[in-house]
Amino acid sequence: MHEARRQFQSVLRNFWRGLRQWCGDSAYETYVACARRRNGREVLTPAEFYVEQLNRRYSRPNRCC
């Protein structure tokens, strides 16, 4: 019984982690982890990271219209 519960929790945890990565919700946490591994780089605040992401996303040419 306990083993099945642990497995179910593990599946839910992995699903939640994957969903957060897919929709971009964990982007800041991923950025912080990578920035900490690189020595000498200052970590952006969440607000600065958000603005940087917006600038990166909307600075490219858009072929929509």
CHARMM-style PDB file with segment names, atoms N, HN, CA, C and O in Angstrom:
ATOM      1  N   MET     1       0.823  -1.194   0.000  1.00  0.00      PROA
ATOM      2  CA  MET     1       0.000   0.000   0.000  1.00  0.00      PROA
ATOM      3  C   MET     1       0.864   1.252   0.000  1.00  0.00      PROA
ATOM      4  O   MET     1       0.620   2.175  -0.778  1.00  0.00      PROA
ATOM      5  N   HSD     2       1.882   1.293   0.876  1.00  0.00      PROA
ATOM      6  HN  HSD     2       2.080   0.543   1.508  1.00  0.00      PROA
ATOM      7  CA  HSD     2       2.740   2.467   0.956  1.00  0.00      PROA
ATOM      8  C   HSD     2       3.580   2.625  -0.307  1.00  0.00      PROA
ATOM      9  O   HSD     2       3.839   3.740  -0.760  1.00  0.00      PROA
ATOM     10  N   GLU     3       4.001   1.499  -0.865  1.00  0.00      PROA
ATOM     11  HN  GLU     3       3.791   0.593  -0.498  1.00  0.00      PROA
ATOM     12  CA  GLU     3       4.812   1.549  -2.088  1.00  0.00      PROA
ATOM     13  C   GLU     3       3.990   2.098  -3.250  1.00  0.00      PROA
ATOM     14  O   GLU     3       4.494   2.896  -4.041  1.00  0.00      PROA
ATOM     15  N   ALA     4       2.746   1.686  -3.359  1.00  0.00      PROA
ATOM     16  HN  ALA     4       2.337   1.038  -2.717  1.00  0.00      PROA
ATOM     17  CA  ALA     4       1.880   2.193  -4.423  1.00  0.00      PROA
ATOM     18  C   ALA     4       1.653   3.687  -4.250  1.00  0.00      PROA
ATOM     19  O   ALA     4       1.616   4.432  -5.230  1.00  0.00      PROA
ATOM     20  N   ARG     5       1.502   4.120  -3.017  1.00  0.00      PROA
ATOM     21  HN  ARG     5       1.532   3.515  -2.222  1.00  0.00      PROA
ATOM     22  CA  ARG     5       1.299   5.552  -2.755  1.00  0.00      PROA
ATOM     23  C   ARG     5       2.540   6.352  -3.132  1.00  0.00      PROA
ATOM     24  O   ARG     5       2.430   7.429  -3.718  1.00  0.00      PROA
ATOM     25  N   ARG     6       3.728   5.830  -2.797  1.00  0.00      PROA
ATOM     26  HN  ARG     6       3.817   4.955  -2.321  1.00  0.00      PROA
ATOM     27  CA  ARG     6       4.982   6.513  -3.151  1.00  0.00      PROA
ATOM     28  C   ARG     6       5.152   6.586  -4.662  1.00  0.00      PROA
ATOM     29  O   ARG     6       5.582   7.612  -5.188  1.00  0.00      PROA
ATOM     30  N   GLN     7       4.821   5.515  -5.356  1.00  0.00      PROA
ATOM     31  HN  GLN     7       4.471   4.682  -4.928  1.00  0.00      PROA
ATOM     32  CA  GLN     7       4.926   5.506  -6.809  1.00  0.00      PROA
ATOM     33  C   GLN     7       3.956   6.506  -7.425  1.00  0.00      PROA
ATOM     34  O   GLN     7       4.311   7.220  -8.363  1.00  0.00      PROA
ATOM     35  N   PHE     8       2.741   6.561  -6.903  1.00  0.00      PROA
ATOM     36  HN  PHE     8       2.453   5.981  -6.141  1.00  0.00      PROA
ATOM     37  CA  PHE     8       1.751   7.506  -7.404  1.00  0.00      PROA
ATOM     38  C   PHE     8       2.211   8.943  -7.178  1.00  0.00      PROA
ATOM     39  O   PHE     8       2.068   9.786  -8.064  1.00  0.00      PROA
ATOM     40  N   GLN     9       2.760   9.227  -6.004  1.00  0.00      PROA
ATOM     41  HN  GLN     9       2.877   8.543  -5.285  1.00  0.00      PROA
ATOM     42  CA  GLN     9       3.272  10.562  -5.716  1.00  0.00      PROA
ATOM     43  C   GLN     9       4.435  10.906  -6.630  1.00  0.00      PROA
ATOM     44  O   GLN     9       4.559  12.044  -7.082  1.00  0.00      PROA
ATOM     45  N   SER    10       5.280   9.933  -6.902  1.00  0.00      PROA
ATOM     46  HN  SER    10       5.179   9.009  -6.536  1.00  0.00      PROA
ATOM     47  CA  SER    10       6.407  10.153  -7.804  1.00  0.00      PROA
ATOM     48  C   SER    10       5.922  10.474  -9.216  1.00  0.00      PROA
ATOM     49  O   SER    10       6.457  11.367  -9.873  1.00  0.00      PROA
ATOM     50  N   VAL    11       4.913   9.748  -9.677  1.00  0.00      PROA
ATOM     51  HN  VAL    11       4.478   9.022  -9.144  1.00  0.00      PROA
ATOM     52  CA  VAL    11       4.359   9.999 -11.008  1.00  0.00      PROA
ATOM     53  C   VAL    11       3.748  11.395 -11.054  1.00  0.00      PROA
ATOM     54  O   VAL    11       3.961  12.131 -12.017  1.00  0.00      PROA
ATOM     55  N   LEU    12       2.999  11.762 -10.035  1.00  0.00      PROA
ATOM     56  HN  LEU    12       2.825  11.164  -9.252  1.00  0.00      PROA
ATOM     57  CA  LEU    12       2.402  13.101 -10.000  1.00  0.00      PROA
ATOM     58  C   LEU    12       3.466  14.188  -9.953  1.00  0.00      PROA
ATOM     59  O   LEU    12       3.344  15.208 -10.633  1.00  0.00      PROA
ATOM     60  N   ARG    13       4.497  13.980  -9.164  1.00  0.00      PROA
ATOM     61  HN  ARG    13       4.596  13.152  -8.612  1.00  0.00      PROA
ATOM     62  CA  ARG    13       5.583  14.965  -9.045  1.00  0.00      PROA
ATOM     63  C   ARG    13       6.273  15.148 -10.395  1.00  0.00      PROA
ATOM     64  O   ARG    13       6.529  16.277 -10.813  1.00  0.00      PROA
ATOM     65  N   ASN    14       6.572  14.049 -11.071  1.00  0.00      PROA
ATOM     66  HN  ASN    14       6.363  13.132 -10.731  1.00  0.00      PROA
ATOM     67  CA  ASN    14       7.220  14.124 -12.383  1.00  0.00      PROA
ATOM     68  C   ASN    14       6.311  14.765 -13.421  1.00  0.00      PROA
ATOM     69  O   ASN    14       6.775  15.540 -14.257  1.00  0.00      PROA
ATOM     70  N   PHE    15       5.032  14.452 -13.376  1.00  0.00      PROA
ATOM     71  HN  PHE    15       4.655  13.823 -12.697  1.00  0.00      PROA
ATOM     72  CA  PHE    15       4.081  15.067 -14.290  1.00  0.00      PROA
ATOM     73  C   PHE    15       4.029  16.571 -14.069  1.00  0.00      PROA
ATOM     74  O   PHE    15       4.060  17.345 -15.025  1.00  0.00      PROA
ATOM     75  N   TRP    16       3.949  16.986 -12.803  1.00  0.00      PROA
ATOM     76  HN  TRP    16       3.924  16.358 -12.026  1.00  0.00      PROA
ATOM     77  CA  TRP    16       3.879  18.407 -12.470  1.00  0.00      PROA
ATOM     78  C   TRP    16       5.147  19.129 -12.924  1.00  0.00      PROA
ATOM     79  O   TRP    16       5.082  20.225 -13.479  1.00  0.00      PROA
ATOM     80  N   ARG    17       6.300  18.504 -12.684  1.00  0.00      PROA
ATOM     81  HN  ARG    17       6.353  17.613 -12.233  1.00  0.00      PROA
ATOM     82  CA  ARG    17       7.576  19.084 -13.098  1.00  0.00      PROA
ATOM     83  C   ARG    17       7.618  19.249 -14.618  1.00  0.00      PROA
ATOM     84  O   ARG    17       8.031  20.294 -15.119  1.00  0.00      PROA
ATOM     85  N   GLY    18       7.195  18.226 -15.343  1.00  0.00      PROA
ATOM     86  HN  GLY    18       6.859  17.377 -14.936  1.00  0.00      PROA
ATOM     87  CA  GLY    18       7.166  18.285 -16.809  1.00  0.00      PROA
ATOM     88  C   GLY    18       6.204  19.333 -17.327  1.00  0.00      PROA
ATOM     89  O   GLY    18       6.506  20.040 -18.288  1.00  0.00      PROA
ATOM     90  N   LEU    19       5.046  19.434 -16.694  1.00  0.00      PROA
ATOM     91  HN  LEU    19       4.800  18.859 -15.913  1.00  0.00      PROA
ATOM     92  CA  LEU    19       4.058  20.434 -17.100  1.00  0.00      PROA
ATOM     93  C   LEU    19       4.591  21.846 -16.890  1.00  0.00      PROA
ATOM     94  O   LEU    19       4.403  22.716 -17.741  1.00  0.00      PROA
ATOM     95  N   ARG    20       5.257  22.078 -15.758  1.00  0.00      PROA
ATOM     96  HN  ARG    20       5.410  21.372 -15.066  1.00  0.00      PROA
ATOM     97  CA  ARG    20       5.836  23.398 -15.482  1.00  0.00      PROA
ATOM     98  C   ARG    20       6.924  23.745 -16.499  1.00  0.00      PROA
ATOM     99  O   ARG    20       7.032  24.895 -16.924  1.00  0.00      PROA
ATOM    100  N   GLN    21       7.723  22.762 -16.888  1.00  0.00      PROA
ATOM    101  HN  GLN    21       7.635  21.828 -16.542  1.00  0.00      PROA
ATOM    102  CA  GLN    21       8.759  23.012 -17.889  1.00  0.00      PROA
ATOM    103  C   GLN    21       8.146  23.272 -19.254  1.00  0.00      PROA
ATOM    104  O   GLN    21       8.596  24.161 -19.977  1.00  0.00      PROA
ATOM    105  N   TRP    22       7.136  22.516 -19.611  1.00  0.00      PROA
ATOM    106  HN  TRP    22       6.770  21.794 -19.023  1.00  0.00      PROA
ATOM    107  CA  TRP    22       6.495  22.663 -20.918  1.00  0.00      PROA
ATOM    108  C   TRP    22       5.870  24.041 -21.094  1.00  0.00      PROA
ATOM    109  O   TRP    22       5.986  24.641 -22.163  1.00  0.00      PROA
ATOM    110  N   CYS    23       5.206  24.550 -20.053  1.00  0.00      PROA
ATOM    111  HN  CYS    23       5.112  24.063 -19.185  1.00  0.00      PROA
ATOM    112  CA  CYS    23       4.528  25.834 -20.179  1.00  0.00      PROA
ATOM    113  C   CYS    23       5.425  27.019 -19.816  1.00  0.00      PROA
ATOM    114  O   CYS    23       4.993  28.167 -19.920  1.00  0.00      PROA
ATOM    115  N   GLY    24       6.670  26.758 -19.390  1.00  0.00      PROA
ATOM    116  HN  GLY    24       7.021  25.826 -19.306  1.00  0.00      PROA
ATOM    117  CA  GLY    24       7.602  27.836 -19.106  1.00  0.00      PROA
ATOM    118  C   GLY    24       7.530  28.383 -17.699  1.00  0.00      PROA
ATOM    119  O   GLY    24       8.196  29.372 -17.392  1.00  0.00      PROA
ATOM    120  N   ASP    25       6.753  27.777 -16.848  1.00  0.00      PROA
ATOM    121  HN  ASP    25       6.213  26.974 -17.098  1.00  0.00      PROA
ATOM    122  CA  ASP    25       6.579  28.262 -15.477  1.00  0.00      PROA
ATOM    123  C   ASP    25       7.846  28.111 -14.651  1.00  0.00      PROA
ATOM    124  O   ASP    25       8.065  28.875 -13.711  1.00  0.00      PROA
ATOM    125  N   SER    26       8.676  27.144 -14.988  1.00  0.00      PROA
ATOM    126  HN  SER    26       8.497  26.524 -15.752  1.00  0.00      PROA
ATOM    127  CA  SER    26       9.895  26.906 -14.209  1.00  0.00      PROA
ATOM    128  C   SER    26      11.118  27.544 -14.860  1.00  0.00      PROA
ATOM    129  O   SER    26      12.247  27.197 -14.514  1.00  0.00      PROA
ATOM    130  N   ALA    27      10.917  28.456 -15.784  1.00  0.00      PROA
ATOM    131  HN  ALA    27      10.000  28.738 -16.066  1.00  0.00      PROA
ATOM    132  CA  ALA    27      12.037  29.048 -16.521  1.00  0.00      PROA
ATOM    133  C   ALA    27      12.988  29.793 -15.592  1.00  0.00      PROA
ATOM    134  O   ALA    27      14.205  29.693 -15.752  1.00  0.00      PROA
ATOM    135  N   TYR    28      12.464  30.529 -14.636  1.00  0.00      PROA
ATOM    136  HN  TYR    28      11.476  30.610 -14.505  1.00  0.00      PROA
ATOM    137  CA  TYR    28      13.341  31.288 -13.747  1.00  0.00      PROA
ATOM    138  C   TYR    28      14.168  30.353 -12.868  1.00  0.00      PROA
ATOM    139  O   TYR    28      15.362  30.585 -12.679  1.00  0.00      PROA
ATOM    140  N   GLU    29      13.559  29.311 -12.334  1.00  0.00      PROA
ATOM    141  HN  GLU    29      12.589  29.123 -12.488  1.00  0.00      PROA
ATOM    142  CA  GLU    29      14.297  28.370 -11.504  1.00  0.00      PROA
ATOM    143  C   GLU    29      15.400  27.688 -12.313  1.00  0.00      PROA
ATOM    144  O   GLU    29      16.500  27.473 -11.806  1.00  0.00      PROA
ATOM    145  N   THR    30      15.106  27.350 -13.564  1.00  0.00      PROA
ATOM    146  HN  THR    30      14.211  27.525 -13.976  1.00  0.00      PROA
ATOM    147  CA  THR    30      16.097  26.742 -14.436  1.00  0.00      PROA
ATOM    148  C   THR    30      17.233  27.719 -14.712  1.00  0.00      PROA
ATOM    149  O   THR    30      18.404  27.343 -14.686  1.00  0.00      PROA
ATOM    150  N   TYR    31      16.880  28.979 -14.977  1.00  0.00      PROA
ATOM    151  HN  TYR    31      15.928  29.284 -14.998  1.00  0.00      PROA
ATOM    152  CA  TYR    31      17.885  30.010 -15.212  1.00  0.00      PROA
ATOM    153  C   TYR    31      18.798  30.179 -13.999  1.00  0.00      PROA
ATOM    154  O   TYR    31      20.018  30.238 -14.148  1.00  0.00      PROA
ATOM    155  N   VAL    32      18.217  30.256 -12.798  1.00  0.00      PROA
ATOM    156  HN  VAL    32      17.226  30.208 -12.677  1.00  0.00      PROA
ATOM    157  CA  VAL    32      19.013  30.449 -11.576  1.00  0.00      PROA
ATOM    158  C   VAL    32      19.967  29.273 -11.369  1.00  0.00      PROA
ATOM    159  O   VAL    32      21.129  29.469 -11.014  1.00  0.00      PROA
ATOM    160  N   ALA    33      19.481  28.062 -11.587  1.00  0.00      PROA
ATOM    161  HN  ALA    33      18.537  27.902 -11.875  1.00  0.00      PROA
ATOM    162  CA  ALA    33      20.335  26.889 -11.415  1.00  0.00      PROA
ATOM    163  C   ALA    33      21.511  26.921 -12.392  1.00  0.00      PROA
ATOM    164  O   ALA    33      22.639  26.604 -12.013  1.00  0.00      PROA
ATOM    165  N   CYS    34      21.256  27.300 -13.641  1.00  0.00      PROA
ATOM    166  HN  CYS    34      20.340  27.557 -13.949  1.00  0.00      PROA
ATOM    167  CA  CYS    34      22.335  27.381 -14.634  1.00  0.00      PROA
ATOM    168  C   CYS    34      23.284  28.534 -14.325  1.00  0.00      PROA
ATOM    169  O   CYS    34      24.497  28.385 -14.466  1.00  0.00      PROA
ATOM    170  N   ALA    35      22.757  29.668 -13.913  1.00  0.00      PROA
ATOM    171  HN  ALA    35      21.771  29.789 -13.799  1.00  0.00      PROA
ATOM    172  CA  ALA    35      23.592  30.834 -13.618  1.00  0.00      PROA
ATOM    173  C   ALA    35      24.488  30.580 -12.414  1.00  0.00      PROA
ATOM    174  O   ALA    35      25.617  31.071 -12.379  1.00  0.00      PROA
ATOM    175  N   ARG    36      24.027  29.844 -11.450  1.00  0.00      PROA
ATOM    176  HN  ARG    36      23.110  29.445 -11.478  1.00  0.00      PROA
ATOM    177  CA  ARG    36      24.843  29.531 -10.267  1.00  0.00      PROA
ATOM    178  C   ARG    36      25.984  28.586 -10.615  1.00  0.00      PROA
ATOM    179  O   ARG    36      27.044  28.635  -9.992  1.00  0.00      PROA
ATOM    180  N   ARG    37      25.771  27.725 -11.609  1.00  0.00      PROA
ATOM    181  HN  ARG    37      24.910  27.686 -12.115  1.00  0.00      PROA
ATOM    182  CA  ARG    37      26.843  26.815 -12.028  1.00  0.00      PROA
ATOM    183  C   ARG    37      27.957  27.564 -12.738  1.00  0.00      PROA
ATOM    184  O   ARG    37      29.121  27.170 -12.668  1.00  0.00      PROA
ATOM    185  N   ARG    38      27.599  28.647 -13.423  1.00  0.00      PROA
ATOM    186  HN  ARG    38      26.653  28.967 -13.480  1.00  0.00      PROA
ATOM    187  CA  ARG    38      28.603  29.461 -14.114  1.00  0.00      PROA
ATOM    188  C   ARG    38      29.169  30.472 -13.136  1.00  0.00      PROA
ATOM    189  O   ARG    38      28.425  31.274 -12.573  1.00  0.00      PROA
ATOM    190  N   ASN    39      30.430  30.442 -12.937  1.00  0.00      PROA
ATOM    191  HN  ASN    39      31.034  29.790 -13.396  1.00  0.00      PROA
ATOM    192  CA  ASN    39      31.071  31.376 -12.009  1.00  0.00      PROA
ATOM    193  C   ASN    39      31.190  32.751 -12.651  1.00  0.00      PROA
ATOM    194  O   ASN    39      31.415  32.877 -13.855  1.00  0.00      PROA
ATOM    195  N   GLY    40      31.034  33.777 -11.823  1.00  0.00      PROA
ATOM    196  HN  GLY    40      30.852  33.674 -10.846  1.00  0.00      PROA
ATOM    197  CA  GLY    40      31.226  35.137 -12.296  1.00  0.00      PROA
ATOM    198  C   GLY    40      30.004  35.801 -12.892  1.00  0.00      PROA
ATOM    199  O   GLY    40      30.054  36.979 -13.244  1.00  0.00      PROA
ATOM    200  N   ARG    41      28.923  35.084 -13.013  1.00  0.00      PROA
ATOM    201  HN  ARG    41      28.882  34.127 -12.727  1.00  0.00      PROA
ATOM    202  CA  ARG    41      27.712  35.680 -13.570  1.00  0.00      PROA
ATOM    203  C   ARG    41      26.765  36.076 -12.453  1.00  0.00      PROA
ATOM    204  O   ARG    41      26.490  35.299 -11.538  1.00  0.00      PROA
ATOM    205  N   GLU    42      26.274  37.301 -12.549  1.00  0.00      PROA
ATOM    206  HN  GLU    42      26.497  37.932 -13.292  1.00  0.00      PROA
ATOM    207  CA  GLU    42      25.309  37.779 -11.564  1.00  0.00      PROA
ATOM    208  C   GLU    42      23.916  37.292 -11.952  1.00  0.00      PROA
ATOM    209  O   GLU    42      23.551  37.323 -13.127  1.00  0.00      PROA
ATOM    210  N   VAL    43      23.157  36.854 -10.991  1.00  0.00      PROA
ATOM    211  HN  VAL    43      23.454  36.829 -10.037  1.00  0.00      PROA
ATOM    212  CA  VAL    43      21.819  36.315 -11.234  1.00  0.00      PROA
ATOM    213  C   VAL    43      20.812  37.469 -11.282  1.00  0.00      PROA
ATOM    214  O   VAL    43      20.804  38.339 -10.412  1.00  0.00      PROA
ATOM    215  N   LEU    44      19.971  37.458 -12.309  1.00  0.00      PROA
ATOM    216  HN  LEU    44      19.977  36.751 -13.016  1.00  0.00      PROA
ATOM    217  CA  LEU    44      18.924  38.469 -12.432  1.00  0.00      PROA
ATOM    218  C   LEU    44      17.829  38.223 -11.406  1.00  0.00      PROA
ATOM    219  O   LEU    44      17.609  37.087 -10.985  1.00  0.00      PROA
ATOM    220  N   THR    45      17.153  39.272 -11.011  1.00  0.00      PROA
ATOM    221  HN  THR    45      17.332  40.194 -11.354  1.00  0.00      PROA
ATOM    222  CA  THR    45      15.987  39.131 -10.150  1.00  0.00      PROA
ATOM    223  C   THR    45      14.846  38.557 -10.985  1.00  0.00      PROA
ATOM    224  O   THR    45      14.926  38.580 -12.213  1.00  0.00      PROA
ATOM    225  N   PRO    46      13.795  38.048 -10.364  1.00  0.00      PROA
ATOM    226  CA  PRO    46      12.667  37.540 -11.160  1.00  0.00      PROA
ATOM    227  C   PRO    46      12.072  38.598 -12.091  1.00  0.00      PROA
ATOM    228  O   PRO    46      11.701  38.285 -13.222  1.00  0.00      PROA
ATOM    229  N   ALA    47      11.979  39.844 -11.626  1.00  0.00      PROA
ATOM    230  HN  ALA    47      12.280  40.098 -10.707  1.00  0.00      PROA
ATOM    231  CA  ALA    47      11.431  40.911 -12.468  1.00  0.00      PROA
ATOM    232  C   ALA    47      12.345  41.192 -13.665  1.00  0.00      PROA
ATOM    233  O   ALA    47      11.866  41.361 -14.786  1.00  0.00      PROA
ATOM    234  N   GLU    48      13.651  41.240 -13.429  1.00  0.00      PROA
ATOM    235  HN  GLU    48      14.040  41.103 -12.518  1.00  0.00      PROA
ATOM    236  CA  GLU    48      14.598  41.474 -14.518  1.00  0.00      PROA
ATOM    237  C   GLU    48      14.572  40.322 -15.522  1.00  0.00      PROA
ATOM    238  O   GLU    48      14.641  40.537 -16.732  1.00  0.00      PROA
ATOM    239  N   PHE    49      14.471  39.109 -15.007  1.00  0.00      PROA
ATOM    240  HN  PHE    49      14.415  38.935 -14.024  1.00  0.00      PROA
ATOM    241  CA  PHE    49      14.399  37.938 -15.876  1.00  0.00      PROA
ATOM    242  C   PHE    49      13.148  37.992 -16.744  1.00  0.00      PROA
ATOM    243  O   PHE    49      13.205  37.690 -17.936  1.00  0.00      PROA
ATOM    244  N   TYR    50      12.026  38.374 -16.157  1.00  0.00      PROA
ATOM    245  HN  TYR    50      11.979  38.619 -15.189  1.00  0.00      PROA
ATOM    246  CA  TYR    50      10.762  38.462 -16.895  1.00  0.00      PROA
ATOM    247  C   TYR    50      10.871  39.483 -18.024  1.00  0.00      PROA
ATOM    248  O   TYR    50      10.441  39.214 -19.145  1.00  0.00      PROA
ATOM    249  N   VAL    51      11.440  40.650 -17.736  1.00  0.00      PROA
ATOM    250  HN  VAL    51      11.789  40.869 -16.824  1.00  0.00      PROA
ATOM    251  CA  VAL    51      11.598  41.689 -18.752  1.00  0.00      PROA
ATOM    252  C   VAL    51      12.540  41.206 -19.854  1.00  0.00      PROA
ATOM    253  O   VAL    51      12.288  41.440 -21.036  1.00  0.00      PROA
ATOM    254  N   GLU    52      13.618  40.537 -19.469  1.00  0.00      PROA
ATOM    255  HN  GLU    52      13.823  40.347 -18.508  1.00  0.00      PROA
ATOM    256  CA  GLU    52      14.568  39.999 -20.445  1.00  0.00      PROA
ATOM    257  C   GLU    52      13.892  38.978 -21.358  1.00  0.00      PROA
ATOM    258  O   GLU    52      14.114  38.974 -22.568  1.00  0.00      PROA
ATOM    259  N   GLN    53      13.074  38.123 -20.775  1.00  0.00      PROA
ATOM    260  HN  GLN    53      12.893  38.126 -19.792  1.00  0.00      PROA
ATOM    261  CA  GLN    53      12.342  37.136 -21.572  1.00  0.00      PROA
ATOM    262  C   GLN    53      11.382  37.814 -22.549  1.00  0.00      PROA
ATOM    263  O   GLN    53      11.291  37.416 -23.710  1.00  0.00      PROA
ATOM    264  N   LEU    54      10.672  38.830 -22.083  1.00  0.00      PROA
ATOM    265  HN  LEU    54      10.746  39.153 -21.140  1.00  0.00      PROA
ATOM    266  CA  LEU    54       9.761  39.551 -22.969  1.00  0.00      PROA
ATOM    267  C   LEU    54      10.519  40.220 -24.106  1.00  0.00      PROA
ATOM    268  O   LEU    54      10.098  40.152 -25.261  1.00  0.00      PROA
ATOM    269  N   ASN    55      11.637  40.867 -23.783  1.00  0.00      PROA
ATOM    270  HN  ASN    55      11.979  40.922 -22.845  1.00  0.00      PROA
ATOM    271  CA  ASN    55      12.441  41.513 -24.822  1.00  0.00      PROA
ATOM    272  C   ASN    55      12.951  40.493 -25.830  1.00  0.00      PROA
ATOM    273  O   ASN    55      12.933  40.748 -27.034  1.00  0.00      PROA
ATOM    274  N   ARG    56      13.401  39.353 -25.352  1.00  0.00      PROA
ATOM    275  HN  ARG    56      13.416  39.146 -24.373  1.00  0.00      PROA
ATOM    276  CA  ARG    56      13.894  38.315 -26.250  1.00  0.00      PROA
ATOM    277  C   ARG    56      12.770  37.790 -27.145  1.00  0.00      PROA
ATOM    278  O   ARG    56      12.978  37.561 -28.337  1.00  0.00      PROA
ATOM    279  N   ARG    57      11.603  37.604 -26.580  1.00  0.00      PROA
ATOM    280  HN  ARG    57      11.435  37.790 -25.612  1.00  0.00      PROA
ATOM    281  CA  ARG    57      10.483  37.046 -27.333  1.00  0.00      PROA
ATOM    282  C   ARG    57       9.964  38.010 -28.396  1.00  0.00      PROA
ATOM    283  O   ARG    57       9.654  37.584 -29.509  1.00  0.00      PROA
ATOM    284  N   TYR    58       9.864  39.294 -28.077  1.00  0.00      PROA
ATOM    285  HN  TYR    58      10.116  39.640 -27.174  1.00  0.00      PROA
ATOM    286  CA  TYR    58       9.226  40.230 -28.988  1.00  0.00      PROA
ATOM    287  C   TYR    58      10.208  41.065 -29.798  1.00  0.00      PROA
ATOM    288  O   TYR    58       9.773  41.925 -30.563  1.00  0.00      PROA
ATOM    289  N   SER    59      11.500  40.852 -29.664  1.00  0.00      PROA
ATOM    290  HN  SER    59      11.854  40.154 -29.042  1.00  0.00      PROA
ATOM    291  CA  SER    59      12.460  41.613 -30.452  1.00  0.00      PROA
ATOM    292  C   SER    59      12.730  40.948 -31.814  1.00  0.00      PROA
ATOM    293  O   SER    59      13.315  41.569 -32.701  1.00  0.00      PROA
ATOM    294  N   ARG    60      12.310  39.712 -31.971  1.00  0.00      PROA
ATOM    295  HN  ARG    60      11.835  39.208 -31.250  1.00  0.00      PROA
ATOM    296  CA  ARG    60      12.503  39.011 -33.239  1.00  0.00      PROA
ATOM    297  C   ARG    60      11.434  39.423 -34.243  1.00  0.00      PROA
ATOM    298  O   ARG    60      10.325  39.792 -33.857  1.00  0.00      PROA
ATOM    299  N   PRO    61      11.766  39.361 -35.526  1.00  0.00      PROA
ATOM    300  CA  PRO    61      10.737  39.668 -36.542  1.00  0.00      PROA
ATOM    301  C   PRO    61       9.577  38.687 -36.464  1.00  0.00      PROA
ATOM    302  O   PRO    61       9.765  37.494 -36.228  1.00  0.00      PROA
ATOM    303  N   ASN    62       8.400  39.201 -36.664  1.00  0.00      PROA
ATOM    304  HN  ASN    62       8.247  40.171 -36.856  1.00  0.00      PROA
ATOM    305  CA  ASN    62       7.191  38.384 -36.607  1.00  0.00      PROA
ATOM    306  C   ASN    62       6.570  38.343 -37.990  1.00  0.00      PROA
ATOM    307  O   ASN    62       6.323  39.393 -38.584  1.00  0.00      PROA
ATOM    308  N   ARG    63       6.320  37.188 -38.499  1.00  0.00      PROA
ATOM    309  HN  ARG    63       6.521  36.336 -38.017  1.00  0.00      PROA
ATOM    310  CA  ARG    63       5.753  37.046 -39.840  1.00  0.00      PROA
ATOM    311  C   ARG    63       4.237  36.871 -39.799  1.00  0.00      PROA
ATOM    312  O   ARG    63       3.635  36.369 -40.748  1.00  0.00      PROA
ATOM    313  N   CYS    64       3.643  37.281 -38.718  1.00  0.00      PROA
ATOM    314  HN  CYS    64       4.131  37.689 -37.947  1.00  0.00      PROA
ATOM    315  CA  CYS    64       2.212  37.066 -38.542  1.00  0.00      PROA
ATOM    316  C   CYS    64       1.382  37.811 -39.589  1.00  0.00      PROA
ATOM    317  O   CYS    64       0.576  37.198 -40.289  1.00  0.00      PROA
ATOM    318  N   CYS    65       1.570  39.107 -39.699  1.00  0.00      PROA
ATOM    319  HN  CYS    65       2.225  39.605 -39.131  1.00  0.00      PROA
ATOM    320  CA  CYS    65       0.678  39.888 -40.571  1.00  0.00      PROA
ATOM    321  C   CYS    65       1.428  40.671 -41.617  1.00  0.00      PROA
ATOM    322  OT1 CYS    65       0.815  41.373 -42.421  1.00  0.00      PROA
TER     323      CYS     65
END
